Amino acid sequence: MARIVDVLLHDQRAILTICSRITGVPDCEGVTLALPHLVDGDGVRATIPLALDAMEREGLRRSANILREAVGALTV
C-alpha cells in the first residue's frame, strides 16, 4: 500500500500488481482483477499483458466468470 501511495503522490512510474477494472483482456472485460499495471501520478496507465499458456488463460477466464457471477448475485 505504501508503495502505491508513494508512486501516486510523487508522480513516479512503476509496474505494480493492483486491482482495477479490466479492458482488452478477452473474457475478462469489465471485471476487476489483480494484474500487473503501469501506474503513475495519474493512476493506472495500462494493464501489462501476461504471457499465459492455454491452461492459465482458462483459469483467468474461470476466475473472471466467478467474480462476474458473484457481483451479479449482489445486485438482486
DSSP file (Angstrom, degrees, kcal/mol; ACC not computed):
  #  RESIDUE AA STRUCTURE BP1 BP2  ACC     N-H-->O    O-->H-N    N-H-->O    O-->H-N    TCO  KAPPA ALPHA  PHI   PSI    X-CA   Y-CA   Z-CA
    1    1 A M     >        0   0    0      0, 0.0     4,-2.4     0, 0.0     5,-0.2   0.000 360.0 360.0 360.0 -43.5    0.0    0.0    0.0
    2    2 A A  H  >  +     0   0    0      1,-0.2     4,-2.5     2,-0.2     5,-0.1   0.885 360.0  51.7 -60.9 -38.4    2.8    2.4    0.9
    3    3 A R  H  > S+     0   0    0      2,-0.2     4,-2.5     1,-0.2    -1,-0.2   0.909 109.1  49.7 -66.3 -41.0    4.5    1.8   -2.5
    4    4 A I  H  > S+     0   0    0      2,-0.2     4,-2.4     1,-0.2    -2,-0.2   0.937 112.5  47.2 -61.8 -46.5    1.2    2.6   -4.4
    5    5 A V  H  X S+     0   0    0     -4,-2.4     4,-3.1     1,-0.2     5,-0.3   0.907 111.2  52.1 -61.8 -42.2    0.7    5.8   -2.4
    6    6 A D  H  X S+     0   0    0     -4,-2.5     4,-2.2    -5,-0.2     6,-0.3   0.921 110.2  48.3 -60.6 -45.2    4.4    6.8   -3.0
    7    7 A V  H  <>S+     0   0    0     -4,-2.5     5,-2.0     1,-0.2     4,-0.3   0.922 116.1  44.0 -60.8 -45.3    4.0    6.3   -6.7
    8    8 A L  H ><5S+     0   0    0     -4,-2.4     3,-0.8     3,-0.2    -2,-0.2   0.933 116.5  44.1 -67.8 -47.1    0.8    8.3   -6.8
    9    9 A L  H 3<5S+     0   0    0     -4,-3.1    -1,-0.2     1,-0.2    -2,-0.2   0.853 120.5  39.1 -69.5 -34.8    1.9   11.2   -4.6
   10   10 A H  T 3<5S-     0   0    0     -4,-2.2    -1,-0.2    -5,-0.3    -2,-0.2   0.222 106.0-121.9-103.0  14.7    5.3   11.6   -6.2
   11   11 A D  T < 5 +     0   0    0     -3,-0.8    -3,-0.2    -4,-0.3     2,-0.2   0.876  57.0 156.2  47.0  48.4    4.2   11.0   -9.8
   12   12 A Q      < -     0   0    0     -5,-2.0     2,-0.4    -6,-0.3    29,-0.2  -0.476  41.1-124.2 -90.4 169.1    6.6    8.1  -10.3
   13   13 A R        +     0   0    0     27,-0.2     2,-0.3    -2,-0.2    27,-0.2  -0.972  40.4 153.7-115.5 134.5    6.1    5.3  -12.8
   14   14 A A  E     -A   39   0A   0     25,-2.2    25,-3.0    -2,-0.4     2,-0.7  -0.993  44.8-121.5-154.3 153.3    6.0    1.7  -11.6
   15   15 A I  E     +A   38   0A   0     -2,-0.3     2,-0.3    23,-0.2    23,-0.2  -0.907  45.5 167.8 -97.4 117.1    4.7   -1.7  -12.6
   16   16 A L  E     -A   37   0A   0     21,-2.4    21,-2.7    -2,-0.7     2,-0.9  -0.958  41.0-119.4-131.2 145.7    2.6   -2.8   -9.7
   17   17 A T  E     +A   36   0A   0     -2,-0.3     2,-0.3    19,-0.3    17,-0.1  -0.789  53.9 150.7 -85.2 111.7    0.1   -5.6   -9.2
   18   18 A I  E     -A   35   0A   0     17,-1.9    17,-2.0    -2,-0.9     2,-0.4  -0.897  47.9-103.2-136.1 164.4   -3.2   -3.8   -8.3
   19   19 A C  E     +A   34   0A   0     -2,-0.3     2,-0.3    15,-0.3    15,-0.2  -0.775  51.0 146.0 -90.1 132.7   -6.9   -4.4   -8.8
   20   20 A S  E     -A   33   0A   0     13,-1.7    13,-1.9    -2,-0.4     2,-0.3  -0.977  56.4 -82.0-156.6 162.8   -8.6   -2.5  -11.5
   21   21 A R  E     -A   32   0A   0     -2,-0.3     2,-0.3    11,-0.2    11,-0.3  -0.539  54.1-129.7 -69.4 128.8  -11.5   -3.0  -13.9
   22   22 A I        +     0   0    0      9,-2.7     8,-3.0     6,-0.4     2,-0.3  -0.627  30.4 173.5 -91.0 135.9  -10.1   -4.9  -16.9
   23   23 A T        +     0   0    0     -2,-0.3    24,-0.1     6,-0.2     6,-0.0  -0.978  64.7  27.0-132.0 148.6  -10.4   -3.9  -20.5
   24   24 A G  S    S+     0   0    0     -2,-0.3    -1,-0.1     1,-0.2    -2,-0.0   0.549  87.0 110.9  81.3   7.3   -8.8   -5.5  -23.5
   25   25 A V  S >  S-     0   0    0     24,-0.0     3,-2.3     0, 0.0     4,-0.5  -0.953  74.9-116.5-114.3 113.1   -8.4   -9.0  -22.0
   26   26 A P  T 3  S+     0   0    0      0, 0.0    -3,-0.0     0, 0.0     0, 0.0  -0.142  94.7   6.1 -52.1 138.0  -10.7  -11.5  -23.7
   27   27 A D  T 3  S+     0   0    0      1,-0.1    37,-0.0    37,-0.0    38,-0.0   0.474 120.8  74.5  68.1   5.3  -13.4  -13.0  -21.4
   28   28 A C    X   +     0   0    0     -3,-2.3     3,-2.0    36,-0.1    -6,-0.4   0.331  60.0 139.9-123.9   3.5  -12.4  -10.6  -18.5
   29   29 A E  T 3  S+     0   0    0     -4,-0.5    -6,-0.2     1,-0.3     3,-0.1  -0.227  75.8   6.8 -54.4 130.4  -13.9   -7.3  -19.8
   30   30 A G  T 3  S+     0   0    0     -8,-3.0     2,-0.3     1,-0.3    -1,-0.3   0.396 100.0 118.4  81.4  -2.9  -15.5   -5.2  -17.1
   31   31 A V    <   -     0   0    0     -3,-2.0    -9,-2.7    -9,-0.3     2,-0.7  -0.751  65.5-125.3 -96.4 143.9  -14.3   -7.5  -14.2
   32   32 A T  E     +A   21   0A   0     -2,-0.3     2,-0.3   -11,-0.3   -11,-0.2  -0.806  41.9 164.9 -90.5 118.4  -12.0   -6.1  -11.5
   33   33 A L  E     -A   20   0A   0    -13,-1.9   -13,-1.7    -2,-0.7     2,-0.9  -0.918  43.1-112.3-130.8 155.5   -8.9   -8.3  -11.2
   34   34 A A  E     +A   19   0A   0     -2,-0.3   -15,-0.3   -15,-0.2   -17,-0.1  -0.819  56.9 144.3 -88.9 108.5   -5.4   -8.0   -9.7
   35   35 A L  E     -A   18   0A   0    -17,-2.0   -17,-1.9    -2,-0.9     2,-0.2  -0.913  57.8 -80.5-137.3 162.4   -3.0   -7.9  -12.6
   36   36 A P  E     +A   17   0A   0      0, 0.0    12,-2.7     0, 0.0     2,-0.3  -0.489  54.7 179.9 -67.1 134.2    0.3   -6.0  -13.2
   37   37 A H  E     -AB  16  47A   0    -21,-2.7   -21,-2.4    10,-0.3     2,-0.6  -0.963  34.8-118.7-134.0 150.2   -0.3   -2.4  -14.3
   38   38 A L  E     -AB  15  46A   0      8,-2.8     7,-3.4    -2,-0.3     8,-1.2  -0.832  43.4-174.8 -84.6 121.7    1.7    0.6  -15.2
   39   39 A V  E     +AB  14  44A   0    -25,-3.0   -25,-2.2    -2,-0.6     2,-0.2  -0.926  13.2 157.8-123.2 142.3    0.9    3.2  -12.6
   40   40 A D  E >   - B   0  43A   0      3,-2.5     3,-2.3    -2,-0.4   -27,-0.2  -0.768  61.7 -64.4-143.4-166.3    1.9    6.8  -12.3
   41   41 A G  T 3  S+     0   0    0      1,-0.3     3,-0.1   -29,-0.2   -30,-0.1   0.697 131.5  53.4 -60.7 -20.4    0.7   10.0  -10.6
   42   42 A D  T 3  S-     0   0    0      1,-0.3     2,-0.3   -31,-0.0    -1,-0.3   0.426 115.9-114.2 -92.8  -0.2   -2.5   10.0  -12.8
   43   43 A G  E <  S+B   40   0A   0     -3,-2.3    -3,-2.5   -36,-0.1     2,-0.4  -0.819  73.8  10.6 108.4-146.4   -3.4    6.4  -11.8
   44   44 A V  E     +B   39   0A   0     -2,-0.3    -5,-0.2    -5,-0.2     3,-0.1  -0.596  53.2 175.0 -76.8 124.0   -3.5    3.3  -13.9
   45   45 A R  E     -     0   0A   0     -7,-3.4     2,-0.3    -2,-0.4    -6,-0.2   0.813  63.2 -16.5 -93.6 -40.4   -1.9    3.9  -17.4
   46   46 A A  E     -B   38   0A   0     -8,-1.2    -8,-2.8     2,-0.0     2,-0.5  -0.989  57.9-112.6-163.9 153.0   -2.1    0.4  -18.8
   47   47 A T  E     -B   37   0A   0     -2,-0.3   -10,-0.3   -10,-0.2     3,-0.0  -0.814  38.4-125.7 -87.8 131.6   -2.5   -3.3  -18.0
   48   48 A I        -     0   0    0    -12,-2.7    -2,-0.0    -2,-0.5     2,-0.0  -0.684  28.9-117.8 -79.9 123.0    0.7   -5.2  -18.6
   49   49 A P        -     0   0    0      0, 0.0     2,-0.4     0, 0.0    -1,-0.1  -0.325  25.8-140.0 -62.4 140.1   -0.1   -8.1  -21.0
   50   50 A L        -     0   0    0      2,-0.0     2,-1.2    -3,-0.0    -3,-0.0  -0.840   7.2-134.5-102.4 138.1    0.6  -11.5  -19.5
   51   51 A A        +     0   0    0     -2,-0.4     2,-0.4     0, 0.0     0, 0.0  -0.778  41.5 173.0 -88.7  96.7    2.1  -14.4  -21.4
   52   52 A L        -     0   0    0     -2,-1.2     2,-0.1     4,-0.0    -2,-0.0  -0.834  27.9-135.0-110.4 142.6   -0.3  -17.1  -20.4
   53   53 A D     >  -     0   0    0     -2,-0.4     4,-2.6     1,-0.1     5,-0.2  -0.335  42.7 -90.5 -81.8 177.3   -0.5  -20.7  -21.7
   54   54 A A  H  > S+     0   0    0      1,-0.2     4,-2.1     2,-0.2     5,-0.1   0.872 126.9  49.7 -59.5 -40.5   -3.9  -22.2  -22.5
   55   55 A M  H  > S+     0   0    0      2,-0.2     4,-2.0     1,-0.2    -1,-0.2   0.896 112.1  47.8 -67.8 -39.5   -4.4  -23.6  -19.0
   56   56 A E  H  > S+     0   0    0      2,-0.2     4,-2.4     1,-0.2    -2,-0.2   0.900 110.5  51.6 -67.7 -40.6   -3.6  -20.3  -17.4
   57   57 A R  H  X S+     0   0    0     -4,-2.6     4,-2.5     1,-0.2    -2,-0.2   0.908 110.1  50.0 -61.0 -41.5   -5.9  -18.4  -19.7
   58   58 A E  H  X S+     0   0    0     -4,-2.1     4,-2.6    -5,-0.2    -1,-0.2   0.901 109.9  50.6 -64.3 -40.9   -8.7  -20.8  -18.9
   59   59 A G  H  X S+     0   0    0     -4,-2.0     4,-2.4     2,-0.2    -2,-0.2   0.900 111.0  48.3 -63.2 -41.4   -8.0  -20.3  -15.2
   60   60 A L  H  X S+     0   0    0     -4,-2.4     4,-2.5     2,-0.2    -2,-0.2   0.908 111.7  50.1 -64.5 -42.1   -8.1  -16.5  -15.6
   61   61 A R  H  X S+     0   0    0     -4,-2.5     4,-2.2     2,-0.2    -2,-0.2   0.911 111.3  48.8 -62.1 -43.2  -11.4  -16.8  -17.6
   62   62 A R  H  X S+     0   0    0     -4,-2.6     4,-2.4     2,-0.2    -2,-0.2   0.917 110.9  50.4 -63.5 -43.0  -12.9  -19.0  -14.9
   63   63 A S  H  X S+     0   0    0     -4,-2.4     4,-2.4     1,-0.2    -2,-0.2   0.925 110.2  49.8 -60.5 -44.8  -11.9  -16.6  -12.2
   64   64 A A  H  X S+     0   0    0     -4,-2.5     4,-2.6     1,-0.2    -1,-0.2   0.899 110.8  49.8 -61.7 -40.7  -13.4  -13.6  -14.1
   65   65 A N  H  X S+     0   0    0     -4,-2.2     4,-2.5     2,-0.2    -1,-0.2   0.889 108.8  52.0 -66.7 -38.6  -16.7  -15.6  -14.5
   66   66 A I  H  X S+     0   0    0     -4,-2.4     4,-2.3     2,-0.2    -2,-0.2   0.934 113.2  44.9 -61.3 -45.7  -16.8  -16.4  -10.8
   67   67 A L  H  X S+     0   0    0     -4,-2.4     4,-2.5     2,-0.2     5,-0.2   0.915 112.0  51.9 -64.8 -42.6  -16.4  -12.7   -9.9
   68   68 A R  H  X S+     0   0    0     -4,-2.6     4,-2.2     1,-0.2    -2,-0.2   0.913 112.3  46.2 -59.6 -43.9  -18.9  -11.7  -12.6
   69   69 A E  H  X S+     0   0    0     -4,-2.5     4,-2.0     2,-0.2    -1,-0.2   0.895 111.2  52.2 -66.6 -40.7  -21.5  -14.1  -11.2
   70   70 A A  H  X S+     0   0    0     -4,-2.3     4,-1.1     2,-0.2    -2,-0.2   0.912 111.4  46.3 -63.5 -42.5  -20.8  -13.1   -7.6
   71   71 A V  H  X S+     0   0    0     -4,-2.5     4,-1.0     1,-0.2     3,-0.5   0.906 110.5  54.0 -65.7 -40.9  -21.3   -9.4   -8.4
   72   72 A G  H >< S+     0   0    0     -4,-2.2     3,-0.5     1,-0.2    -2,-0.2   0.869 105.1  54.0 -60.4 -36.7  -24.5  -10.3  -10.3
   73   73 A A  H >< S+     0   0    0     -4,-2.0     3,-0.8     1,-0.2    -1,-0.2   0.784 104.4  56.0 -69.0 -27.0  -25.8  -12.0   -7.3
   74   74 A L  H 3< S+     0   0    0     -4,-1.1    -1,-0.2    -3,-0.5    -2,-0.2   0.739  97.6  62.1 -75.9 -23.4  -25.3   -8.9   -5.2
   75   75 A T  T <<        0   0    0     -4,-1.0    -1,-0.2    -3,-0.5    -2,-0.1   0.171 360.0 360.0 -92.2  19.2  -27.4   -6.7   -7.4
   76   76 A V    <         0   0    0     -3,-0.8    -1,-0.2     0, 0.0    -2,-0.1   0.474 360.0 360.0 -72.0 360.0  -30.6   -8.6   -6.8
